[in-house]
Amino acid sequence: MRQRIDITEAEADTKIRGKYLRALENEEWALLPGPTFVKSFLRTYADYLGLDGRSLVEEFKLKYERPEMQAIAPPRPREQGRRQRPSRRGPPGDSRLWIALALVAVVLIGLFALGRGDNNKNAGSSAGTTTTTRPKTTTTTSSGNGSKSSKKPAIATVKLVATGQLYVCLRDAAGRRLLDGVILQPGAATKTFRSSKFRLSLGNNEVRLFVNGARRAVPAAKTGIGYAVGPSSFTRLTGSQRPSCT
């Protein structure tokens, strides 16, 4: 509410349905799919609003996740007890029957050992193979269960909330003018822009600037100020380096 962000705008930017965002704000956990989704939604929504997502997730774990885990744990000893009861009852004492059962057990143990040895060989050979992708990307490794992991391209985000009359020129990685020299009035907020990098020019420091989910301080400058923004970088630009939308 302080940032004047409508729930529909937050839904579009975070890709989280509006009813789930309302459930997070009201702590109505029963309306959410499950603990895993709750933690993911909390972290994403908090980063979008410029809050500390990690502390919110930890608070949720302490208050709501531990009792569920304790409620699920006890059934194991009961299952083991049920399995042990039949083993105490032995079949009628017939020497030939005992011999036949022993032979069957030996055959089954041998087949199990052979199958396990083949699985270990396959797991060892697959765990040792690695494939390298294009330059400047991470390598993908296939483990014994056949799963693969890859790193998605890094994306930077920029959002502005004017605290006074503010001139803004914002360009993305392709040079497109996302904010073409607009004048934001006090209290006006932009949407969250996403690109691999940005070049930003501001007329003054009357702004709350959020870069990659975190608020950045903007010092006072008589002739304006500019920044280059990347997924993990935030660099001030000189006068000739700042983008121009004139």
Secondary structure, 3 states (H helix, E strand, C coil): CCCCCCHHHHHHHHCCCHHHHHHHHHCCHHHCCCHHHHHHHHHHHHHHHCCCHHHHHHHHHHHHHHHHHHHHCCHHHHHHHHHHHHHCCCCCCCHHHHHHHHHHHHHHHHHHHHHHHHHHHHHHHHHCCEECCCCCCCCEECCCCCCCCCCCCCCEEEEEEECCCEEEEEECCCCCEEEEEEEECCCCECCCEEECCEEEEECCCCEEEEECCEEECCCCCCCCEEEEEECCEEEEECCCCCCCCC
